[in-house]
Protein backbone atom coordinates (compact mmCIF):
# COMPACT_ATOMS: atom_id res chain seq x y z
CA UNK A 1 0.00 0.00 0.00
CA UNK A 2 2.78 2.39 1.04
CA UNK A 3 4.65 2.25 -2.27
CA UNK A 4 1.54 2.67 -4.41
CA UNK A 5 0.30 5.50 -2.19
CA UNK A 6 3.63 7.31 -2.42
CA UNK A 7 3.63 6.85 -6.18
CA UNK A 8 0.15 8.37 -6.28
CA UNK A 9 1.41 11.26 -4.12
CA UNK A 10 4.29 11.82 -6.48
CA UNK A 11 1.97 11.70 -9.49
CA UNK A 12 -0.25 14.35 -7.86
CA UNK A 13 2.87 16.40 -7.13
CA UNK A 14 4.06 16.18 -10.74
CA UNK A 15 0.62 17.26 -11.97
CA UNK A 16 0.64 20.20 -9.54
CA UNK A 17 4.09 21.26 -10.75
CA UNK A 18 2.88 21.03 -14.34
CA UNK A 19 -0.36 22.95 -13.74
CA UNK A 20 1.01 25.41 -11.14
CA UNK A 21 -0.68 28.78 -11.56
CA UNK A 22 -3.24 27.41 -14.01
CA UNK A 23 -5.33 25.05 -11.88
CA UNK A 24 -5.22 23.41 -8.47
CA UNK A 25 -4.91 19.65 -8.73
CA UNK A 26 -7.51 17.50 -6.97
CA UNK A 27 -6.16 15.52 -4.01
CA UNK A 28 -5.57 12.30 -5.92
CA UNK A 29 -3.56 10.89 -3.07
CA UNK A 30 -6.44 11.29 -0.62
CA UNK A 31 -8.87 9.74 -3.12
CA UNK A 32 -6.55 6.81 -3.61
CA UNK A 33 -6.27 6.31 0.17
CA UNK A 34 -10.07 6.11 0.38
CA UNK A 35 -10.12 3.62 -2.50
CA UNK A 36 -7.35 1.65 -0.79
CA UNK A 37 -9.17 1.36 2.56
CA UNK A 38 -12.59 0.54 1.08
CA UNK A 39 -12.25 -1.23 -2.25
CA UNK A 40 -8.89 -2.89 -1.59
CA UNK A 41 -9.63 -3.54 2.09
CA UNK A 42 -6.47 -2.12 3.65
CA UNK A 43 -6.47 -1.76 7.42
CA UNK A 44 -7.48 1.72 8.63
CA UNK A 45 -4.65 2.32 11.16
CA UNK A 46 -1.99 1.75 8.50
CA UNK A 47 -3.90 3.89 6.00
CA UNK A 48 -4.18 6.70 8.56
CA UNK A 49 -0.42 6.91 8.99
CA UNK A 50 0.19 6.73 5.25
CA UNK A 51 -2.36 9.56 4.79
CA UNK A 52 -0.62 11.51 7.55
CA UNK A 53 2.76 11.06 5.87
CA UNK A 54 1.34 12.05 2.47
CA UNK A 55 -0.25 15.15 3.99
CA UNK A 56 2.98 16.08 5.72
CA UNK A 57 4.93 15.70 2.47
CA UNK A 58 2.35 17.84 0.69
CA UNK A 59 2.75 20.49 3.40
CA UNK A 60 6.51 20.43 2.96
CA UNK A 61 6.19 20.91 -0.78
CA UNK A 62 3.16 23.12 -1.27
CA UNK A 63 1.90 24.61 1.96
CA UNK A 64 3.47 27.04 4.37
CA UNK A 65 1.97 25.34 7.42
CA UNK A 66 3.43 22.03 8.49
CA UNK A 67 0.65 19.63 9.53
CA UNK A 68 -2.24 21.36 7.76
CA UNK A 69 -2.80 18.75 5.05
CA UNK A 70 -1.75 15.91 7.35
CA UNK A 71 -4.65 16.79 9.68
CA UNK A 72 -7.03 17.31 6.74
CA UNK A 73 -6.20 13.97 5.10
CA UNK A 74 -6.41 11.96 8.32
CA UNK A 75 -9.62 13.64 9.50
CA UNK A 76 -11.35 13.30 6.15
CA UNK A 77 -10.20 9.71 5.70
CA UNK A 78 -11.61 8.74 9.09
CA UNK A 79 -14.89 10.49 8.29
CA UNK A 80 -15.38 8.86 4.88
CA UNK A 81 -14.33 5.45 6.19
CA UNK A 82 -16.89 5.73 8.97
CA UNK A 83 -19.59 6.83 6.48
CA UNK A 84 -18.74 3.98 4.11
CA UNK A 85 -19.05 1.46 6.91
CA UNK A 86 -22.44 2.87 7.87
CA UNK A 87 -23.73 1.78 4.45
CA UNK A 88 -25.22 -1.71 4.25
CA UNK A 89 -23.30 -3.92 1.78
CA UNK A 90 -26.22 -3.87 -0.65
CA UNK A 91 -26.16 -0.07 -0.69
CA UNK A 92 -22.47 0.25 -1.55
CA UNK A 93 -22.99 1.26 -5.15
CA UNK A 94 -20.44 3.05 -7.36
CA UNK A 95 -22.54 6.23 -7.06
CA UNK A 96 -22.45 6.12 -3.25
CA UNK A 97 -18.75 5.34 -3.42
CA UNK A 98 -18.08 8.34 -5.67
CA UNK A 99 -20.31 10.62 -3.55
CA UNK A 100 -18.56 9.73 -0.28
CA UNK A 101 -15.15 10.07 -1.92
CA UNK A 102 -16.06 13.50 -3.24
CA UNK A 103 -17.47 14.54 0.11
CA UNK A 104 -14.16 13.68 1.79
CA UNK A 105 -12.32 15.64 -0.88
CA UNK A 106 -14.58 18.63 -0.31
CA UNK A 107 -13.97 18.42 3.45
CA UNK A 108 -10.20 18.62 2.84
CA UNK A 109 -10.63 21.71 0.65
CA UNK A 110 -13.02 23.45 3.08
CA UNK A 111 -10.69 22.71 6.00
CA UNK A 112 -7.79 24.34 4.12
CA UNK A 113 -9.87 27.39 3.21
CA UNK A 114 -11.06 27.85 6.79
CA UNK A 115 -7.62 27.41 8.40
CA UNK A 116 -5.89 29.65 5.87
CA UNK A 117 -8.74 32.19 5.89
CA UNK A 118 -8.78 32.40 2.10
CA UNK A 119 -11.30 34.96 0.83
CA UNK A 120 -9.72 35.96 -2.49
CA UNK A 121 -12.10 35.56 -5.45
CA UNK A 122 -9.33 34.14 -7.60
CA UNK A 123 -8.49 31.39 -5.10
CA UNK A 124 -12.13 30.51 -4.49
CA UNK A 125 -12.59 30.16 -8.23
CA UNK A 126 -9.57 27.83 -8.35
CA UNK A 127 -10.95 25.73 -5.50
CA UNK A 128 -14.35 25.41 -7.22
CA UNK A 129 -12.57 24.20 -10.37
CA UNK A 130 -10.52 21.76 -8.28
CA UNK A 131 -13.74 20.31 -6.86
CA UNK A 132 -15.20 20.00 -10.35
CA UNK A 133 -12.20 17.89 -11.40
CA UNK A 134 -12.57 15.89 -8.18
CA UNK A 135 -16.17 15.01 -9.12
CA UNK A 136 -14.95 13.54 -12.41
CA UNK A 137 -12.14 11.63 -10.68
CA UNK A 138 -14.54 10.33 -8.01
CA UNK A 139 -16.71 8.85 -10.72
CA UNK A 140 -13.67 7.28 -12.38
CA UNK A 141 -12.70 5.71 -9.04
CA UNK A 142 -16.35 4.66 -8.64
CA UNK A 143 -16.27 2.99 -12.04
CA UNK A 144 -13.03 1.16 -11.16
CA UNK A 145 -14.63 0.10 -7.87
CA UNK A 146 -17.66 -1.22 -9.79
CA UNK A 147 -15.52 -3.13 -12.32
CA UNK A 148 -13.47 -4.62 -9.52
CA UNK A 149 -16.65 -5.75 -7.77
CA UNK A 150 -17.93 -7.35 -11.00
CA UNK A 151 -14.66 -9.22 -11.46
CA UNK A 152 -14.61 -10.58 -7.91
CA UNK A 153 -18.29 -11.64 -8.19
CA UNK A 154 -17.56 -13.48 -11.43
CA UNK A 155 -14.64 -15.35 -9.91
CA UNK B 1 -7.08 5.77 18.45
CA UNK B 2 -4.53 6.00 15.62
CA UNK B 3 -6.56 8.76 13.96
CA UNK B 4 -6.84 10.83 17.12
CA UNK B 5 -3.13 10.48 17.77
CA UNK B 6 -2.28 11.42 14.17
CA UNK B 7 -4.52 14.50 14.34
CA UNK B 8 -2.99 15.56 17.68
CA UNK B 9 0.47 15.15 16.18
CA UNK B 10 -0.63 17.24 13.19
CA UNK B 11 -2.00 19.99 15.43
CA UNK B 12 1.26 20.03 17.42
CA UNK B 13 3.26 20.37 14.20
CA UNK B 14 0.90 23.08 12.96
CA UNK B 15 1.25 25.12 16.14
CA UNK B 16 5.02 24.63 16.24
CA UNK B 17 5.50 25.63 12.59
CA UNK B 18 3.19 28.70 12.55
CA UNK B 19 5.25 31.90 12.54
CA UNK B 20 8.44 29.91 13.03
CA UNK B 21 11.02 31.23 10.53
CA UNK B 22 13.24 28.16 11.02
CA UNK B 23 10.63 25.96 9.32
CA UNK B 24 11.40 27.61 5.97
CA UNK B 25 14.69 25.72 5.94
CA UNK B 26 12.84 22.42 6.07
CA UNK B 27 10.50 23.58 3.28
CA UNK B 28 13.43 24.68 1.15
CA UNK B 29 15.25 21.41 1.76
CA UNK B 30 12.24 19.34 0.67
CA UNK B 31 11.87 21.49 -2.44
CA UNK B 32 15.53 21.01 -3.23
CA UNK B 33 15.25 17.23 -2.84
CA UNK B 34 12.17 17.11 -5.06
CA UNK B 35 13.59 19.39 -7.71
CA UNK B 36 15.38 16.57 -9.53
CA UNK B 37 12.45 14.15 -9.90
CA UNK B 38 10.16 17.10 -10.71
CA UNK B 39 12.42 18.35 -13.46
CA UNK B 40 10.52 16.59 -16.31
CA UNK B 41 7.29 18.25 -15.18
CA UNK B 42 9.00 21.67 -15.17
CA UNK B 43 10.35 21.08 -18.67
CA UNK B 44 6.98 19.86 -19.94
CA UNK B 45 5.28 22.87 -18.32
CA UNK B 46 7.63 25.29 -20.00
CA UNK B 47 7.15 23.53 -23.33
CA UNK B 48 3.36 23.59 -23.07
CA UNK B 49 3.37 27.23 -21.93
CA UNK B 50 5.44 28.15 -24.95
CA UNK B 51 3.27 26.06 -27.28
CA UNK B 52 0.11 27.68 -25.92
CA UNK B 53 1.76 31.04 -26.21
CA UNK B 54 2.57 30.59 -29.89
CA UNK B 55 -0.35 28.52 -31.12
CA UNK B 56 -3.23 29.89 -29.08
CA UNK B 57 -2.41 33.55 -28.90
CA UNK B 58 -0.01 33.64 -31.82
CA UNK B 59 0.30 36.91 -33.60
CA UNK B 60 -1.32 39.14 -30.97
CA UNK B 61 1.02 37.95 -28.23
CA UNK B 62 4.01 38.22 -30.49
CA UNK B 63 3.17 41.88 -30.99
CA UNK B 64 2.64 42.29 -27.27
CA UNK B 65 6.03 40.72 -26.64
CA UNK B 66 7.67 43.15 -29.00
CA UNK B 67 5.95 46.02 -27.21
CA UNK B 68 7.17 44.66 -23.87
CA UNK B 69 10.71 44.39 -25.17
CA UNK B 70 10.52 48.00 -26.27
CA UNK B 71 9.16 48.98 -22.89
CA UNK B 72 11.94 47.05 -21.19
CA UNK B 73 14.52 48.84 -23.28
CA UNK B 74 12.96 52.19 -22.45
CA UNK B 75 13.00 51.25 -18.79
CA UNK B 76 16.67 50.32 -18.95
CA UNK B 77 17.44 53.62 -20.63
CA UNK B 78 15.45 55.49 -18.00
CA UNK B 79 17.28 53.73 -15.20
CA UNK B 80 20.64 54.30 -16.81
CA UNK B 81 19.94 58.02 -17.19
CA UNK B 82 18.86 58.27 -13.55
CA UNK B 83 22.04 56.54 -12.43
CA UNK B 84 24.08 58.84 -14.61
CA UNK B 85 22.46 61.81 -12.91
CA UNK B 86 23.37 60.33 -9.56
CA UNK B 87 26.96 59.95 -10.75
CA UNK B 88 27.08 56.16 -10.59
CA UNK B 89 29.56 54.61 -12.96
CA UNK B 90 28.42 51.03 -13.15
CA UNK B 91 25.43 50.10 -15.31
CA UNK B 92 22.32 48.64 -13.79
CA UNK B 93 21.06 45.34 -15.11
CA UNK B 94 17.73 43.62 -15.66
CA UNK B 95 17.78 39.91 -14.96
CA UNK B 96 14.93 37.74 -16.27
CA UNK B 97 13.76 34.91 -13.99
CA UNK B 98 11.06 32.23 -14.11
CA UNK B 99 8.46 31.88 -11.36
CA UNK B 100 9.02 28.38 -9.98
CA UNK B 101 6.64 28.28 -7.03
CA UNK B 102 3.56 30.24 -6.06
CA UNK B 103 1.74 28.71 -3.13
CA UNK B 104 -2.05 28.91 -3.40
CA UNK B 105 -2.51 30.15 0.14
CA UNK B 106 0.11 32.87 -0.36
CA UNK B 107 -1.07 33.72 -3.86
CA UNK B 108 -1.07 37.48 -3.38
CA UNK B 109 1.81 37.51 -0.89
CA UNK B 110 4.90 35.86 -2.32
CA UNK B 111 6.43 33.58 -4.96
CA UNK B 112 9.76 31.98 -5.73
CA UNK B 113 12.02 32.57 -8.73
CA UNK B 114 14.83 30.50 -10.18
CA UNK B 115 17.64 33.06 -9.75
CA UNK B 116 19.62 33.60 -6.57
CA UNK B 117 22.76 35.06 -5.06
CA UNK B 118 24.91 33.34 -7.72
CA UNK B 119 23.15 35.53 -10.28
CA UNK B 120 23.79 38.65 -8.22
CA UNK B 121 20.42 38.91 -6.50
CA UNK B 122 20.23 40.35 -2.98
CA UNK B 123 17.34 41.03 -0.58
CA UNK B 124 15.55 44.29 -1.31
CA UNK B 125 15.94 44.27 -5.08
CA UNK B 126 12.95 45.39 -7.13
CA UNK B 127 11.02 42.82 -9.20
CA UNK B 128 9.17 43.97 -12.31
CA UNK B 129 6.67 42.56 -14.76
CA UNK B 130 5.65 44.34 -17.97
CA UNK B 131 7.92 47.18 -16.77
CA UNK B 132 5.83 47.66 -13.61
CA UNK B 133 6.96 47.01 -10.05
CA UNK B 134 5.35 43.82 -8.70
CA UNK B 135 7.39 43.16 -5.58
CA UNK B 136 10.74 42.97 -3.85
CA UNK B 137 13.19 40.19 -3.12
CA UNK B 138 13.09 39.26 0.57
CA UNK B 139 14.96 35.97 0.83
CA UNK B 140 17.85 34.74 -1.29
CA UNK B 141 19.46 31.32 -1.61
CA UNK B 142 22.30 30.39 -3.93
CA UNK B 143 20.09 29.61 -6.92
CA UNK B 144 16.59 30.74 -5.96
CA UNK B 145 14.97 33.73 -4.30
CA UNK B 146 11.63 34.65 -2.75
CA UNK B 147 9.70 37.70 -3.84
CA UNK B 148 7.23 39.54 -1.62
CA UNK B 149 4.39 40.81 -3.81
CA UNK B 150 3.07 44.38 -3.71
CA UNK B 151 -0.42 42.91 -3.35
CA UNK B 152 0.40 41.39 0.05
CA UNK B 153 -0.91 43.36 3.00
CA UNK B 154 2.54 43.49 4.64
CA UNK B 155 4.16 45.28 1.72
CA UNK B 156 4.35 49.09 1.87
CA UNK B 157 6.20 51.04 -0.82
CA UNK B 158 6.72 54.82 -0.72
CA UNK B 159 5.33 56.24 -3.95
CA UNK B 160 4.93 59.51 -5.76
CA UNK B 161 2.22 60.68 -8.16
CA UNK B 162 4.29 61.71 -11.17
CA UNK B 163 2.09 64.60 -12.31
CA UNK B 164 1.58 66.31 -8.92
CA UNK B 165 4.65 65.04 -6.99
CA UNK B 166 2.38 64.11 -4.07
CA UNK B 167 3.98 61.50 -1.87
CA UNK B 168 2.07 58.53 -0.52
CA UNK B 169 2.39 54.84 0.20
CA UNK B 170 1.31 51.99 -2.05
CA UNK B 171 0.00 48.98 -0.15
CA UNK B 172 -1.69 45.71 -1.05
CA UNK B 173 -4.88 44.37 0.51
CA UNK B 174 -3.92 40.70 0.40
CA UNK B 175 -6.60 40.10 -2.25
CA UNK B 176 -4.82 41.19 -5.40
CA UNK B 177 -5.56 44.91 -5.22
CA UNK B 178 -3.27 47.90 -4.73
CA UNK B 179 -4.09 51.12 -2.87
CA UNK B 180 -2.42 54.51 -2.71
CA UNK B 181 -2.61 55.84 0.84
CA UNK B 182 -2.02 59.20 2.57
CA UNK B 183 -2.69 61.57 -0.33
CA UNK B 184 -3.82 64.92 1.14
CA UNK B 185 -7.49 65.66 0.44
CA UNK B 186 -6.68 69.06 -1.08
CA UNK B 187 -4.24 67.51 -3.56
CA UNK B 188 -5.33 67.59 -7.26
CA UNK B 189 -4.56 63.86 -7.71
CA UNK B 190 -7.11 62.23 -10.00
CA UNK B 191 -7.70 58.96 -11.85
CA UNK B 192 -5.30 58.17 -14.68
CA UNK B 193 -2.24 59.86 -13.18
CA UNK B 194 0.95 57.80 -12.98
CA UNK B 195 2.25 56.34 -9.74
CA UNK B 196 5.99 55.69 -9.40
CA UNK B 197 8.33 54.64 -6.63
CA UNK B 198 9.78 57.37 -4.46
CA UNK B 199 13.42 56.97 -3.51
CA UNK B 200 13.78 54.41 -0.73
CA UNK B 201 17.33 53.15 -1.08
CA UNK B 202 19.77 52.16 -3.83
CA UNK B 203 17.99 48.79 -4.27
CA UNK B 204 14.61 50.36 -4.99
CA UNK B 205 15.30 53.49 -7.02
CA UNK B 206 12.88 56.35 -7.61
CA UNK B 207 10.88 56.42 -10.82
CA UNK B 208 9.94 52.75 -11.26
CA UNK B 209 6.40 52.56 -12.62
CA UNK B 210 3.86 51.07 -10.21
CA UNK B 211 0.63 51.84 -12.07
CA UNK B 212 -1.98 54.54 -12.53
CA UNK B 213 -4.32 56.16 -10.03
CA UNK B 214 -7.78 54.57 -10.00
CA UNK B 215 -10.96 55.38 -8.13
CA UNK B 216 -11.14 57.29 -4.85
CA UNK B 217 -11.83 54.64 -2.21
CA UNK B 218 -11.88 56.61 1.02
CA UNK B 219 -11.49 60.13 2.33
CA UNK B 220 -10.71 60.32 6.04
CA UNK B 221 -8.88 62.63 8.47
CA UNK B 222 -7.71 64.89 5.65
CA UNK B 223 -6.23 62.10 3.52
CA UNK B 224 -7.52 60.25 0.48
CA UNK B 225 -7.04 56.61 -0.41
CA UNK B 226 -7.11 55.68 -4.11
CA UNK B 227 -7.05 52.33 -5.87
CA UNK B 228 -4.02 51.76 -8.10
CA UNK B 229 -4.23 49.99 -11.46
CA UNK B 230 -1.07 48.15 -12.47
CA UNK B 231 -0.41 47.00 -16.02
CA UNK B 232 1.40 44.01 -14.56
CA UNK B 233 -0.94 41.03 -14.38
CA UNK B 234 -0.51 39.81 -10.81
CA UNK B 235 -2.48 36.64 -11.47
CA UNK B 236 -0.37 35.67 -14.47
CA UNK B 237 3.24 35.99 -13.35
CA UNK B 238 5.29 33.35 -15.13
CA UNK B 239 8.41 35.37 -15.87
CA UNK B 240 9.64 38.47 -14.06
CA UNK B 241 12.56 40.88 -14.28
CA UNK B 242 14.81 41.63 -11.32
CA UNK B 243 16.39 45.07 -11.24
CA UNK B 244 20.02 44.76 -10.21
CA UNK B 245 21.32 48.19 -9.26
CA UNK B 246 24.42 49.71 -10.84
CA UNK B 247 27.04 48.85 -8.26
CA UNK B 248 25.88 45.22 -8.05
CA UNK B 249 25.35 44.37 -11.70
CA UNK B 250 27.47 41.48 -12.93
Interface residues (C-beta under 8 A of the other chain):
Chain A: X10 X13 X14 X15 X17 X18 X19 X20 X21 X24 X44 X45 X48 X49 X51 X52 X55 X56 X57 X60 X61 X62 X63 X64 X65 X66 X67 X68 X70 X71 X74 X75 X77 X78 X112 X116 X118 X119 X120 X121 X122 X123 X126
Chain B: X1 X2 X3 X6 X7 X9 X10 X11 X12 X13 X14 X16 X17 X18 X23 X26 X27 X30 X31 X34 X37 X38 X40 X41 X42 X44 X45 X48 X99 X101 X102 X103 X104 X105 X106 X107 X108 X174 X175 X176 X235 X236 X237 X238
